[in-house]
């Protein structure tokens, strides 16, 4: 009888039955651009799918569900950097909690927010009290409607920041009587950036702004919330103070006698007359370039602030002396 050869039992190989998706399919299922998915993985490690032999990332249904949840939270105002590493339970807790607590009460006062140049990339749910208006270009920014009960803010995205662009932004912001302006740009000249900051514009360079539109808006709204929650108010930009006293009243002050043993009241009145004249001169001065125009605008703004400050001082002197100095009514300036 020959030797009986007994074959060893076959070892069962474990087959991965989990359904897998390539990056393009996963991004489509999560309703996001594939480029956003790549950035979220590279920068924040939102998911860590295995790779195939050819190096393709293969996403599971669990990965896709996680991406959907994170995207929904980002759309509601959560910064991707703050939630990317949360586990499933933490993400579910946030999702069931409603809107982002950091934005639920922000800003403190009613706000008209103009969002310019972001197209359809902004899907962020606005906090209570924020009226968001989406526009395609700077030229669509309207004039102020006369209602000053709400704060007016503008967030503008431009590809290239040049001097003429800054001038167009400043003109539009002044027309709208903005309280705050943020400009998000991809590229720009140093000179244009300097002029923008000189005019009180907040700048943020973000070449991939369209991919991070919701993050940018959420961060901006949080900054408004922090500002309005603080004790100190913010000086409004581009809003010149109307004159308190007309030229005839100021001229009469120059010739008045005072109980003060000096000529300070006279000098104050003269300073107001001179600086107000310089404000008008700067506004009417010819400009050879957008940079010149912005500089003249800045000089006029500075002169206006000085006039307001000296007029306040003169009003204090008039009260001390018991003088009657009628103030200019609105619209007489």
C-alpha positions as CSV (number, residue, x, y, z in Angstrom):
1,X,0.0,0.0,0.0
2,X,1.5,3.3,-1.0
3,X,2.0,6.3,1.2
4,X,-1.1,8.4,1.5
5,X,-0.3,12.0,1.0
6,X,-2.5,14.3,3.0
7,X,-2.8,17.8,1.7
8,X,-2.7,20.6,4.3
9,X,-6.1,22.3,4.9
10,X,-6.5,25.4,2.6
11,X,-6.1,28.7,4.4
12,X,-8.9,31.0,3.8
13,X,-7.9,34.4,2.6
14,X,-9.7,37.3,4.1
15,X,-11.4,39.3,1.4
16,X,-12.2,43.0,1.9
17,X,-15.8,43.2,1.1
18,X,-16.1,46.9,2.0
19,X,-17.1,49.0,-0.9
20,X,-14.5,51.5,-2.0
21,X,-14.5,54.7,-4.0
22,X,-11.8,56.6,-5.7
23,X,-11.2,60.2,-4.7
24,X,-13.4,61.7,-7.5
25,X,-16.3,59.4,-6.6
26,X,-15.9,60.1,-2.9
27,X,-15.9,63.8,-3.5
28,X,-19.0,63.6,-5.6
29,X,-20.8,61.6,-3.0
30,X,-19.8,64.1,-0.3
31,X,-20.9,66.9,-2.5
32,X,-17.6,68.8,-2.6
33,X,-15.0,69.6,-5.2
34,X,-12.2,67.0,-5.5
35,X,-9.7,69.8,-4.9
36,X,-11.2,70.6,-1.6
37,X,-11.0,66.9,-0.6
38,X,-7.3,66.8,-1.4
39,X,-6.6,70.0,0.6
40,X,-8.6,68.7,3.6
41,X,-6.6,65.5,3.5
42,X,-3.2,67.0,3.0
43,X,-3.6,69.9,5.5
44,X,-6.0,68.6,8.1
45,X,-6.0,64.8,7.8
46,X,-9.8,64.5,7.8
47,X,-9.7,60.9,6.6
48,X,-6.9,58.3,6.1
49,X,-8.2,55.8,3.5
50,X,-6.0,52.9,2.3
51,X,-4.3,53.0,-1.1
52,X,-4.4,50.5,-3.9
53,X,-1.3,49.0,-5.4
54,X,-1.2,51.8,-8.0
55,X,-1.4,54.5,-5.2
56,X,-5.1,55.3,-5.6
57,X,-6.8,56.3,-2.4
58,X,-9.8,54.1,-1.8
59,X,-12.6,55.6,0.4
60,X,-15.2,53.6,2.3
61,X,-18.8,54.5,3.0
62,X,-17.7,55.4,6.5
63,X,-15.2,57.9,5.1
64,X,-17.8,59.4,2.8
65,X,-20.2,59.8,5.7
66,X,-17.5,61.5,7.7
67,X,-16.8,63.9,4.9
68,X,-20.4,64.7,4.5
69,X,-20.8,65.4,8.2
70,X,-17.7,67.6,8.3
71,X,-18.8,69.5,5.2
72,X,-22.2,70.2,6.7
73,X,-20.5,71.5,9.9
74,X,-18.2,73.8,7.9
75,X,-21.2,75.1,6.0
76,X,-22.8,76.0,9.3
77,X,-19.7,78.0,10.4
78,X,-17.3,75.6,12.0
79,X,-13.7,76.1,10.9
80,X,-12.3,73.0,9.3
81,X,-9.1,73.2,11.3
82,X,-11.1,72.9,14.6
83,X,-13.2,69.9,13.6
84,X,-10.9,67.9,11.3
85,X,-9.5,65.6,14.0
86,X,-12.7,65.0,15.9
87,X,-13.9,61.4,16.1
88,X,-17.3,60.2,14.9
89,X,-19.1,60.7,18.3
90,X,-17.8,64.2,18.6
91,X,-18.9,65.1,15.1
92,X,-22.4,63.6,15.7
93,X,-22.7,65.7,18.9
94,X,-21.7,68.9,17.0
95,X,-24.1,68.0,14.2
96,X,-27.0,67.5,16.6
97,X,-26.2,70.7,18.5
98,X,-27.4,72.9,15.7
99,X,-25.5,76.0,14.6
100,X,-22.0,76.9,15.6
101,X,-22.1,78.3,19.1
102,X,-19.3,80.8,18.2
103,X,-21.7,82.2,15.5
104,X,-25.1,81.7,17.1
105,X,-25.2,85.2,18.5
106,X,-22.7,86.9,16.2
107,X,-22.7,89.7,15.5
108,X,-24.3,91.4,18.4
109,X,-26.1,94.0,16.3
110,X,-28.0,93.8,13.0
111,X,-25.6,93.6,10.1
112,X,-26.0,94.0,6.3
113,X,-23.2,91.9,4.9
114,X,-22.3,92.2,1.2
115,X,-20.4,89.2,-0.1
116,X,-18.7,90.2,-3.4
117,X,-16.9,88.0,-6.0
118,X,-17.4,84.5,-4.4
119,X,-20.0,83.2,-6.8
120,X,-21.7,80.1,-5.6
121,X,-18.8,79.0,-3.3
122,X,-20.5,80.4,-0.2
123,X,-23.0,78.0,1.4
124,X,-22.5,79.2,5.0
125,X,-25.7,79.6,7.0
126,X,-25.7,83.2,8.3
127,X,-26.1,83.8,12.0
128,X,-29.3,85.5,13.3
129,X,-29.3,89.2,12.6
130,X,-27.0,89.0,9.5
131,X,-28.6,89.9,6.2
132,X,-26.3,88.6,3.5
133,X,-26.3,90.0,0.0
134,X,-24.3,88.2,-2.7
135,X,-22.9,90.3,-5.6
136,X,-20.7,89.4,-8.5
137,X,-18.6,92.5,-8.8
138,X,-17.5,95.7,-7.0
139,X,-19.5,97.8,-9.4
140,X,-22.7,96.1,-8.2
141,X,-22.3,97.5,-4.6
142,X,-25.2,99.9,-4.1
143,X,-25.3,103.2,-2.3
144,X,-26.4,103.5,1.3
145,X,-30.2,103.4,1.9
146,X,-30.1,105.9,4.8
147,X,-30.8,103.3,7.4
148,X,-28.0,103.5,10.0
149,X,-29.6,101.1,12.5
150,X,-27.7,98.2,11.0
151,X,-24.0,97.8,10.6
152,X,-22.8,97.6,7.0
153,X,-19.8,95.3,6.2
154,X,-18.4,94.1,2.9
155,X,-16.2,91.0,2.1
156,X,-14.7,91.2,-1.4
157,X,-12.7,88.6,-3.3
158,X,-10.4,89.8,-6.1
159,X,-7.8,87.8,-8.0
160,X,-5.4,90.7,-8.4
161,X,-5.0,93.7,-6.1
162,X,-3.8,96.8,-8.0
163,X,-4.1,100.5,-7.2
164,X,-7.1,101.0,-9.5
165,X,-8.9,98.1,-7.8
166,X,-8.2,99.6,-4.3
167,X,-9.6,102.9,-5.6
168,X,-12.8,101.2,-6.9
169,X,-13.2,99.4,-3.6
170,X,-12.8,102.5,-1.5
171,X,-15.2,104.4,-3.7
172,X,-17.8,101.7,-3.4
173,X,-17.3,101.4,0.3
174,X,-17.7,105.1,0.8
175,X,-20.8,105.1,-1.3
176,X,-22.3,102.4,0.9
177,X,-21.0,104.0,4.1
178,X,-19.3,100.8,5.2
179,X,-18.4,100.1,8.7
180,X,-15.9,97.5,7.8
181,X,-14.3,96.0,4.7
182,X,-12.3,92.8,4.2
183,X,-10.6,92.2,0.9
184,X,-9.5,88.7,0.1
185,X,-7.0,88.5,-2.8
186,X,-4.7,86.1,-4.6
187,X,-2.0,88.4,-5.9
188,X,-1.2,92.0,-5.5
189,X,1.4,94.7,-5.5
190,X,3.0,96.0,-2.3
191,X,2.0,99.5,-3.1
192,X,-1.7,98.6,-3.6
193,X,-1.6,96.7,-0.3
194,X,-0.1,99.7,1.5
195,X,-2.7,102.0,0.1
196,X,-5.5,99.6,1.0
197,X,-4.3,99.5,4.7
198,X,-3.9,103.3,4.7
199,X,-7.6,103.5,3.8
200,X,-8.6,101.2,6.7
201,X,-9.2,98.1,4.6
202,X,-8.5,94.7,6.1
203,X,-6.5,92.4,3.8
204,X,-6.2,88.7,3.7
205,X,-4.2,86.9,1.0
206,X,-5.8,83.6,0.1
207,X,-5.0,82.1,-3.3
208,X,-7.6,79.3,-2.8
209,X,-10.3,81.6,-1.4
210,X,-13.1,79.9,-3.4
211,X,-12.2,76.5,-1.9
212,X,-12.2,78.0,1.6
213,X,-15.0,80.5,1.2
214,X,-17.1,79.2,4.2
215,X,-14.0,79.2,6.4
216,X,-13.1,82.7,5.5
217,X,-16.7,84.0,6.1
218,X,-17.0,82.1,9.4
219,X,-13.7,83.6,10.6
220,X,-14.8,87.1,9.6
221,X,-18.1,86.8,11.3
222,X,-16.4,85.6,14.5
223,X,-14.1,88.7,14.3
224,X,-17.2,90.9,14.1
225,X,-18.7,89.1,17.1
226,X,-15.6,89.6,19.2
227,X,-15.4,93.2,18.2
228,X,-19.0,93.9,19.1
229,X,-18.8,92.0,22.3
230,X,-15.9,94.2,23.5
231,X,-16.3,97.3,25.6
232,X,-14.5,99.6,23.1
233,X,-16.3,100.6,19.9
234,X,-14.6,100.8,16.6
235,X,-14.2,104.0,14.6
236,X,-16.2,103.8,11.5
237,X,-14.2,104.2,8.3
238,X,-15.1,106.5,5.4
239,X,-17.7,108.4,7.4
240,X,-16.7,112.0,7.6
241,X,-18.1,114.1,10.4
242,X,-20.3,117.0,9.4
243,X,-19.1,120.5,10.4
244,X,-20.6,121.9,13.6
245,X,-20.0,125.5,12.9
246,X,-20.2,127.5,9.7
247,X,-17.5,130.0,8.6
248,X,-19.5,133.0,9.7
249,X,-19.7,131.7,13.2
250,X,-16.1,130.9,13.3
251,X,-15.1,134.3,11.9
252,X,-17.1,135.9,14.7
253,X,-15.2,133.9,17.3
254,X,-12.0,135.4,16.1
255,X,-13.1,138.9,17.0
256,X,-14.7,138.1,20.3
257,X,-13.2,139.0,23.7
258,X,-12.8,136.3,26.2
259,X,-12.3,135.9,29.9
260,X,-9.2,133.7,29.1
261,X,-5.9,135.6,29.4
262,X,-4.8,134.3,26.0
263,X,-5.9,134.0,22.4
264,X,-6.5,130.2,22.4
265,X,-10.2,130.5,21.3
266,X,-9.2,132.7,18.4
267,X,-6.5,130.3,17.3
268,X,-8.9,127.4,17.6
269,X,-11.3,129.1,15.2
270,X,-8.6,129.9,12.8
271,X,-7.3,126.3,12.8
272,X,-10.8,125.0,12.0
273,X,-11.2,127.4,9.2
274,X,-7.7,126.5,7.7
275,X,-8.0,122.8,8.1
276,X,-11.6,122.7,6.7
277,X,-10.2,124.7,3.7
278,X,-7.5,122.1,3.3
279,X,-10.0,119.3,3.4
280,X,-11.9,120.8,0.5
281,X,-8.7,121.5,-1.3
282,X,-7.5,117.9,-1.0
283,X,-10.9,116.6,-2.2
284,X,-10.7,118.8,-5.3
285,X,-7.0,118.3,-6.0
286,X,-6.2,116.7,-9.4
287,X,-4.8,113.2,-9.3
288,X,-2.6,111.7,-12.0
289,X,-3.1,108.1,-10.9
290,X,-5.3,105.9,-8.6
291,X,-2.5,106.1,-6.0
292,X,-2.7,109.9,-6.1
293,X,-6.5,109.8,-5.7
294,X,-6.2,107.4,-2.7
295,X,-3.6,109.6,-1.0
296,X,-5.7,112.7,-1.5
297,X,-8.8,110.9,-0.1
298,X,-6.7,109.9,2.9
299,X,-5.5,113.5,3.4
300,X,-9.1,114.7,3.3
301,X,-10.2,112.1,5.8
302,X,-7.4,113.1,8.2
303,X,-8.3,116.8,7.8
304,X,-11.9,116.0,8.6
305,X,-11.0,114.2,11.8
306,X,-8.8,117.2,12.8
307,X,-11.7,119.6,12.1
308,X,-14.1,117.5,14.2
309,X,-11.6,117.4,17.1
310,X,-10.9,121.2,17.1
311,X,-14.6,122.0,16.8
312,X,-15.3,119.9,19.9
313,X,-12.6,121.8,21.7
314,X,-14.1,125.1,20.5
315,X,-17.5,124.0,21.7
316,X,-16.0,123.4,25.2
317,X,-14.6,127.0,25.1
318,X,-17.9,128.4,24.0
319,X,-19.7,126.7,26.9
320,X,-17.0,128.0,29.3
321,X,-17.5,131.6,28.0
322,X,-21.3,131.4,27.8
323,X,-21.3,132.1,24.1
324,X,-24.2,131.3,21.8
325,X,-22.8,129.4,18.8
326,X,-25.5,127.9,16.7
327,X,-24.6,124.6,15.1
328,X,-25.0,123.7,11.5
329,X,-28.1,121.6,10.9
330,X,-27.8,118.4,8.9
331,X,-27.7,119.1,5.2
332,X,-26.3,122.7,5.5
333,X,-22.6,121.7,5.2
